Amino acid sequence: MIAVLGINHKTASVDIRESFYISGNMVGPLSEEILQKTNILEILIFSTCNRTEVYFYTKSSCHKEESAIIIDILHDFLDCNEDYSGSFYSYKKSAAIKHLFRVTSGVDSMLVGEVQIVNQVKEAYLLCTKLALTDAVLMRLFQKSFETSKRVRSETNIQKGATSISYVATDLCIDKLGDIKDKKVLLIGTGEAGEKALNHVKKRGGRNFIISNRTLKSAECLAGKIGGTVIPFEECSKYFAESDIIITATNAGKHIISYSDVKSYAGTRSEPQMLIDLSVPRNIDESAGEIKNINLMGVDDLQVVTDKTTRMRTESLAQAEEIIDVMTAEYLQWFNNRKLRSIIKTITTNLQQVQEQELSNSRKCYSPEEFLLIKEYSDRLSQKYSRLLIKSLKKLSNGQQDVSELKKIKELFKIHED
């Protein structure tokens, strides 16, 4: 059975979500612990600023029991003392498959149609595959999800308007500060979110950039592509006061800009300052937003713009859901056919066994020429019945993830010699 357990922007606020953020180096040991304590055969974990989800495949029919164990493990592994089990959701079978396809297609995102999510899922998929945590079922499932995402984005207008959180952040800066052409922008963190944010600022007229990252080479690489001055990560605080826009997008897992940092220079500024925190866990102390002339925006604050964009894309959602339904059905057909392999093998093997036994018993009764004709006829007859039985079997299981009568059908075609 395929299932998913998760927590996202619909079920939990950012302070809860950041408690369950799972960095790349945590995925391996966390997955191994889950595999040891459950009957799960394959697992894939991915975590972003808006969601943490655990996809798994198990022969068990009780996904709730497995999900409860995973929730307990997550709380212990992440040293979370509060019980947030009520913030988690879980789906199984076709609902879990459809949920993944909606996620990778951007349908389930805070910003409907965002493009960043599919790359994040791909990175998680590649990591879990490299760690040998996935096999045929989840590998095929996630490959199908990427195919679904591609179809939704190419066959609908779901990307119309802002398509990433970074894009929305840029719009917010313009709303608050007006023309950003001469505004000084400090970017801390040069990952995908940070690079996208700076690219959007540049497209909207920005040209005065200061770039910093723990790895200096990454900052230099981004500055080479976009332009700007590179500074050491340790010297960022020297540039807080003079920056009109500060964007943080790191995986530091803690505050790198405190309330006292902002308070120490806020009074020296005559114009408003925008603080854009694209990180989960947050990089900027949320209380800094209470200081006069300081506008702090985190990932949850982007929901206002998200709602506006979502209304623009409502018509595309119906089309996207239709594509997702078709792709879900296609995957289920593959999954069901895969489950039928052992039965198909039983049918073909035993028909061949009956044929060979009967031919062996009658060989003496016919001339070589006659026996060859009989064998050719029996081959055709055996193959025809085998095809008919397999076709009927596939039709019987079509569209159902669980075929309750599989064991009985398999037993029916076994040969029992008295």
BELLIN-V540638 format. One record per pair of residues at least 24 apart in sequence whose ideal C-beta (glycine too) atoms are under 10 Angstrom apart, sorted by the first residue. I is the first residue (numbers start at 1). J is the second residue. Records with the same first field share a line. If there is no record, write none. Layout:
# BELLIN-V540638
I = J + J
This chain:
# BELLIN-V540638
1 = 56 + 57 + 58 + 59 + 60 + 61 + 62 + 63 + 66 + 92 + 93 + 96 + 137 + 401 + 402
2 = 42 + 55 + 56 + 57 + 58 + 63 + 91 + 92 + 93 + 94 + 95 + 96 + 97 + 100 + 137 + 138 + 141 + 331 + 332 + 335 + 401
3 = 40 + 54 + 55 + 56 + 57 + 58 + 60 + 62 + 63 + 64 + 66 + 67 + 70 + 90 + 91 + 92 + 93 + 95 + 96 + 97 + 99
4 = 44 + 53 + 54 + 55 + 56 + 63 + 67 + 89 + 90 + 91 + 92 + 95 + 96 + 97 + 99 + 100 + 103
5 = 45 + 52 + 53 + 54 + 55 + 56 + 63 + 64 + 66 + 67 + 68 + 69 + 70 + 71 + 74 + 88 + 89 + 90 + 91 + 92 + 96
6 = 45 + 46 + 47 + 51 + 52 + 53 + 54 + 55 + 67 + 87 + 88 + 89 + 90 + 91 + 96 + 99 + 100 + 103 + 108
7 = 47 + 50 + 51 + 52 + 53 + 54 + 71 + 74 + 84 + 85 + 87 + 88 + 89
8 = 48 + 50 + 51 + 52 + 53 + 87 + 88 + 89 + 103 + 108 + 109 + 110
9 = 48 + 49 + 50 + 51 + 108 + 109 + 110 + 280 + 299 + 300 + 302 + 303 + 306
10 = 50 + 51 + 87 + 89 + 108 + 110
11 = 51 + 84 + 86 + 87 + 88 + 89
12 = 50 + 51 + 52 + 84 + 86 + 87 + 88 + 89
13 = 87 + 300
14 = 49 + 50 + 277 + 279 + 280 + 281 + 282 + 286 + 298 + 299 + 300 + 301
15 = 280 + 281 + 282 + 286 + 298 + 300
16 = 80 + 82 + 84 + 87
17 = 47 + 48 + 49 + 50 + 51 + 52 + 84 + 87 + 280 + 281 + 299 + 300
18 = 49 + 52 + 253 + 279 + 280 + 281 + 282 + 299
19 = 52 + 74 + 75 + 78 + 79 + 80 + 81 + 82 + 84 + 87 + 280 + 281
20 = 47 + 51 + 52 + 71 + 74 + 75 + 77 + 78 + 80 + 84 + 87 + 88 + 280
21 = 47 + 48 + 49 + 51 + 52 + 78 + 251 + 253 + 279 + 280 + 281
22 = 46 + 47 + 48 + 52 + 53 + 54 + 74 + 77 + 78 + 124
23 = 47 + 251 + 253 + 281
24 = 123 + 124 + 127 + 251
25 = 127 + 251
26 = 77 + 78
27 = 124 + 127 + 128 + 131 + 133
28 = 127 + 128 + 130 + 131 + 132 + 133
29 = 77
30 = 54 + 70 + 73 + 74 + 77 + 78
31 = 56 + 127 + 128 + 131 + 132 + 133 + 134
32 = 131 + 133
33 = 70 + 73 + 74 + 76 + 77
34 = 66 + 69 + 70 + 73 + 74 + 77 + 133
35 = 133
36 = 73
37 = 66 + 69 + 70 + 72 + 73
38 = 65 + 66 + 67 + 69 + 70 + 73
39 = 65 + 66 + 69
40 = 66 + 69 + 70 + 133
41 = 134 + 135 + 137 + 138
42 = 128 + 132 + 133 + 134 + 135 + 136 + 137 + 138 + 139 + 141
43 = 70 + 128 + 131 + 133 + 134 + 138
44 = 100 + 121 + 124 + 125 + 127 + 128 + 129 + 131 + 133 + 134 + 138 + 139 + 141 + 142
45 = 70 + 74 + 124 + 127 + 128 + 133
46 = 103 + 117 + 120 + 121 + 122 + 123 + 124 + 125 + 127 + 128 + 142
47 = 120 + 124 + 280
48 = 103 + 109 + 116 + 117 + 120 + 121 + 123 + 124 + 165 + 193 + 280 + 299
49 = 110 + 116 + 120 + 165 + 193 + 249 + 277 + 278 + 279 + 280 + 281 + 282 + 298 + 299 + 300 + 302
50 = 103 + 108 + 109 + 110 + 111 + 114 + 116 + 117 + 120 + 165 + 280 + 299 + 300 + 302
51 = 103 + 108 + 109 + 110 + 117 + 120 + 280
52 = 78 + 88 + 280
53 = 88 + 89 + 96 + 99 + 100 + 103 + 121 + 124
54 = 88 + 90
55 = 91 + 96 + 97 + 99 + 100 + 121 + 124 + 125 + 128 + 134 + 138 + 141 + 142 + 145
56 = 96 + 133 + 134 + 137 + 138
57 = 96 + 134 + 135 + 136 + 137 + 138 + 141 + 335
58 = 92 + 137
61 = 92 + 402
62 = 92
63 = 90 + 91 + 92 + 93 + 96
64 = 90 + 92
66 = 90 + 92
67 = 91 + 92
92 = 401
93 = 332 + 335 + 400 + 401 + 402
94 = 325 + 328 + 329 + 331 + 332 + 335 + 399 + 400 + 401
95 = 328
96 = 141 + 328 + 401
97 = 141 + 144 + 145 + 148 + 324 + 327 + 328 + 329 + 331 + 332 + 335 + 401
98 = 148 + 321 + 324 + 325 + 327 + 328 + 329 + 331 + 332
99 = 145 + 324 + 328
100 = 138 + 141 + 142 + 144 + 145 + 148 + 324 + 328 + 331
101 = 141 + 144 + 145 + 146 + 147 + 148 + 149 + 151 + 152 + 320 + 321 + 323 + 324 + 325 + 326 + 327 + 328 + 331
102 = 145 + 148 + 149 + 152 + 317 + 320 + 321 + 324 + 328
103 = 145 + 148 + 149
104 = 142 + 144 + 145 + 146 + 147 + 148 + 149 + 150 + 152 + 324
105 = 145 + 146 + 148 + 149 + 150 + 151 + 152 + 153 + 156 + 158 + 320 + 321 + 323 + 324 + 327
106 = 149 + 152 + 153 + 158 + 159 + 163 + 164 + 313 + 320
107 = 148 + 149 + 152 + 156 + 158 + 313 + 316 + 317 + 320 + 321 + 323 + 324
109 = 163 + 164 + 165 + 306 + 310
110 = 165 + 168 + 299 + 300 + 302 + 303 + 305 + 306 + 307 + 309 + 310
111 = 161 + 162 + 163 + 164 + 165 + 166 + 167 + 168 + 302 + 303 + 305 + 306 + 307 + 309 + 310 + 313
112 = 158 + 159 + 160 + 161 + 162 + 163 + 306 + 307 + 309 + 310 + 311 + 312 + 313 + 314 + 316 + 317 + 320
113 = 152 + 153 + 156 + 157 + 158 + 159 + 160 + 161 + 162 + 163 + 164 + 309 + 310 + 312 + 313 + 316 + 317 + 320
114 = 158 + 159 + 162 + 163 + 164 + 165 + 166 + 167 + 168 + 306 + 309
115 = 149 + 153 + 159 + 163 + 164 + 167 + 196
116 = 163 + 164 + 165 + 166 + 167 + 192 + 193 + 196
117 = 149 + 164 + 165
118 = 145 + 146 + 148 + 149 + 150 + 152 + 153
119 = 192
120 = 192 + 193
121 = 145 + 146 + 149
122 = 146 + 149
123 = 192
136 = 334 + 335 + 338
137 = 331 + 334 + 335 + 338
140 = 331 + 334 + 335 + 338
141 = 331 + 334 + 335
143 = 331
144 = 327 + 328 + 330 + 331 + 334 + 335
145 = 324 + 327 + 328 + 331
147 = 327 + 330 + 331
148 = 320 + 323 + 324 + 326 + 327 + 328 + 330 + 331
149 = 320 + 323 + 324 + 327
151 = 320 + 323 + 324 + 326 + 327
152 = 316 + 317 + 319 + 320 + 321 + 322 + 323 + 324 + 327
153 = 320
154 = 323
155 = 316 + 319 + 320 + 322 + 323
156 = 313 + 315 + 316 + 317 + 318 + 319 + 320 + 321 + 322 + 323
157 = 312 + 313 + 315 + 316 + 319 + 320
158 = 313 + 315 + 316 + 317 + 319 + 320
159 = 313 + 316
160 = 309 + 312 + 313 + 315 + 316
161 = 305 + 308 + 309 + 310 + 311 + 312 + 313
162 = 200 + 302 + 305 + 306 + 308 + 309 + 312
163 = 196 + 309 + 313
164 = 192 + 193 + 196 + 197 + 199 + 200 + 278
165 = 193 + 196 + 197 + 249 + 276 + 278 + 299 + 302 + 305 + 306
166 = 192 + 193 + 194 + 195 + 196 + 197 + 198 + 199 + 200 + 201 + 247 + 249 + 276 + 278 + 302
167 = 196 + 197 + 199 + 200 + 203 + 204 + 302 + 305 + 309
168 = 197 + 200 + 276 + 297 + 299 + 301 + 302 + 303 + 304 + 305 + 306 + 308 + 309
169 = 193 + 196 + 197 + 200 + 201 + 245 + 247 + 249 + 274 + 276 + 277 + 278 + 297 + 298 + 299 + 301 + 302 + 305
170 = 196 + 197 + 198 + 199 + 200 + 201 + 202 + 203 + 204 + 206 + 245 + 247 + 276
171 = 200 + 204 + 302 + 305 + 308 + 309
172 = 245 + 274 + 276 + 295 + 297 + 301 + 302 + 304 + 305
173 = 197 + 200 + 201 + 204 + 206 + 244 + 245 + 247 + 274 + 276 + 295 + 297
174 = 201 + 204 + 205 + 206 + 274
175 = 274 + 295 + 305
176 = 245 + 272 + 273 + 274 + 295 + 297
177 = 244 + 245 + 271 + 272 + 273 + 274 + 295
178 = 272
179 = 204 + 205 + 206
180 = 204 + 205 + 206 + 207 + 208 + 244 + 245 + 274
181 = 205 + 206 + 207 + 208
182 = 206 + 207 + 208 + 244
183 = 207 + 208 + 243 + 244 + 245 + 271 + 273 + 274
184 = 208 + 209 + 210 + 229 + 239 + 242 + 243 + 244 + 245 + 246
185 = 209 + 210 + 211 + 228 + 243 + 244 + 245 + 246 + 247 + 274 + 276
186 = 210 + 211 + 212 + 228 + 229 + 231 + 236 + 239 + 240 + 242 + 243 + 244 + 245 + 246 + 247 + 248 + 275
187 = 211 + 212 + 213 + 219 + 222 + 223 + 226 + 228 + 236 + 243 + 245 + 246 + 247 + 248 + 249 + 276
188 = 212 + 213 + 214 + 219 + 231 + 233 + 236 + 239 + 246 + 247 + 248 + 249 + 250 + 252 + 256 + 257 + 277 + 279 + 283 + 284
189 = 213 + 214 + 218 + 219 + 222 + 233 + 247 + 248 + 249 + 250 + 251 + 252 + 256 + 278 + 279 + 283
190 = 214 + 215 + 217 + 218 + 219 + 220 + 221 + 222 + 223 + 226 + 230 + 249 + 250
191 = 218 + 222 + 249 + 250 + 251 + 278 + 279
192 = 249
193 = 247 + 248 + 249 + 250 + 278 + 279 + 299
194 = 218 + 219 + 222 + 247 + 248 + 249 + 250 + 278 + 279
195 = 221 + 222 + 225 + 226 + 249
196 = 249 + 278
197 = 245 + 247 + 248 + 249 + 276 + 278
198 = 222 + 223 + 225 + 226 + 227 + 228 + 247 + 249
199 = 225 + 226
201 = 226 + 245 + 247 + 276
202 = 226 + 227 + 228
206 = 244 + 245
208 = 243 + 244 + 245
209 = 245
210 = 236 + 239 + 242 + 243 + 246
212 = 236 + 239 + 248 + 250
213 = 249 + 250
214 = 250 + 251 + 252 + 256
236 = 261
237 = 261 + 264 + 265
240 = 264 + 265 + 266 + 269 + 273 + 275
241 = 265 + 266 + 267 + 268 + 269 + 273
242 = 268 + 269 + 273
243 = 269 + 273 + 274 + 275
244 = 269 + 271 + 272 + 273 + 274
245 = 273 + 274 + 275 + 276 + 295
246 = 273 + 274 + 275 + 276 + 277 + 283 + 284 + 294 + 296
247 = 274 + 275 + 276 + 277 + 278 + 279 + 283 + 297
248 = 275 + 276 + 277 + 278 + 279 + 282 + 283 + 284 + 298
249 = 276 + 277 + 278 + 279 + 283
250 = 277 + 278 + 279 + 281 + 283
251 = 279 + 280 + 281 + 283
252 = 279 + 281 + 282 + 283
253 = 279 + 280 + 281 + 282 + 283
254 = 279 + 281 + 282 + 283
255 = 279 + 281 + 282 + 283 + 284 + 285 + 286 + 288
256 = 282 + 283 + 284 + 285
257 = 282 + 283 + 284 + 285 + 288 + 296
258 = 284 + 285 + 287 + 288
259 = 284 + 285 + 286 + 287 + 288 + 289 + 290 + 291
260 = 285 + 287 + 288
261 = 285 + 288
262 = 287 + 288 + 289 + 290 + 291 + 293 + 294 + 296
263 = 287 + 288 + 290 + 291 + 292 + 294
265 = 291 + 294
266 = 291 + 292 + 293 + 294
267 = 291 + 292 + 293
269 = 293 + 294
276 = 301 + 302
277 = 301
278 = 302
329 = 398 + 399
331 = 401
332 = 397 + 398 + 399 + 400 + 401
333 = 394 + 397 + 398 + 399
335 = 397 + 400 + 401
336 = 393 + 394 + 396 + 397 + 398 + 399 + 400 + 401 + 402 + 403 + 406
337 = 390 + 393 + 394 + 397 + 398
339 = 397 + 400 + 401 + 402 + 403 + 406
340 = 390 + 393 + 394 + 396 + 397 + 403 + 406 + 409 + 410
342 = 406 + 410
343 = 389 + 390 + 393 + 397 + 403 + 406 + 407 + 409 + 410 + 411 + 412 + 413
344 = 386 + 389 + 390 + 393 + 394 + 410 + 413
345 = 410 + 413
346 = 409 + 410 + 411 + 412 + 413 + 414 + 415
347 = 385 + 386 + 389 + 390 + 393 + 409 + 410 + 412 + 413 + 414
348 = 382 + 383 + 386 + 387 + 389 + 390 + 413
349 = 386 + 413 + 414 + 415
350 = 386 + 413 + 414 + 415
351 = 381 + 382 + 383 + 385 + 386 + 389 + 413 + 415
352 = 379 + 382 + 383 + 386
353 = 415
354 = 378 + 382 + 415
355 = 379 + 381 + 382 + 383
356 = 382
357 = 415 + 417
389 = 413
